[in-house]
Amino acid sequence: MGLLDSLERGIEKAVRGAFSGRGGSVGPVEIATAVRRHMDRESSTVPSGQSLVPNLYKIRLSEEDFTDAKKYGVALAEELCEEIIRYADSQGYTLPGPVKATFVKNTELKRGQMSIETQSHQDVDASAPSRPAASSAAGPAATAALPGRMRSSAPPPRAPRTAHLEHEGARHRLQQDITVIGRSSSADITITDTGISRQHLEIIREGSRWYARDLGSTNGSYVDGQELRDAEIEIFDGALITLGNARLRFRLG
């Protein structure tokens, strides 16, 4: 089960009222995507062959997003801890100790912005009960700690995963090293949308990694709300690619 799939089902129902209806806010999917990317970026291989990822996560939110998250703080933090553990298991990552997630307010951030600070530490009190924050303006919205996953040996190698794009109920498998998406019938994946250029975007595979690059389109391309400019961007399982009015979900496996 993917991180985004689990998070959407597990907590979006609980926080939909707080995060919906206000464009530009940070919601469960955005938080999950950012945490997963952070885990992928921060993973490091030790001499034993294990891939270690941090187990302490501090998510900083704007004042408005923090207020929304605080209403459901404990449930949000606990579910995020569980998802971190599940994602680590699915990727073969090792957590050095119990997982702890904390949400805090940062008045320097604007609505829709967030930052993540991580650490690796073995001595985390996972038995301590989770509780909402005190009334301090700078205090955490919620803190939760859950047991992590330790492995005594390196996980077995994983077979390369396949990838596909989901669009309006259809699945387009990415079978080439470079897949061009556009309005033209000559594109590898054709999407008939007037907001999409004839050759709009390409998906590039390099080994086990995947990247997206805009092909000089008129209306631009976006990955999880981030506009692609001159450089390509690495994409991960669950990434939302926006081209004109079309929304495509990138999936691995």
Salt bridges, closest charged atoms under 4 A:
ASP5 OD1 - ARG251 NH2 3.01
GLU64 OE1 - ARG111 NH1 3.87
ASP65 OD1 - ARG111 NH1 3.40
ASP68 OD2 - ARG22 NH1 2.89
ASP68 OD2 - ARG111 NH2 3.28
GLU79 OE2 - ARG86 NH2 3.26
GLU83 OE2 - ARG86 NH2 2.32
ASP89 OD2 - ARG149 NE 3.16
ASP89 OD1 - ARG151 NH2 3.19
GLU117 OE1 - ARG60 NH2 2.79
GLU166 OE2 - HIS164 NE2 3.54
GLU166 OE1 - ARG251 NE 3.82
GLU168 OE2 - HIS167 NE2 3.89
ASP177 OD1 - ARG205 NH2 2.91
GLU202 OE2 - ARG213 NH2 2.23
ASP224 OD2 - ARG37 NH2 2.93
GLU227 OE1 - ARG229 NH2 3.52
GLU234 OE2 - ARG209 NE 3.66
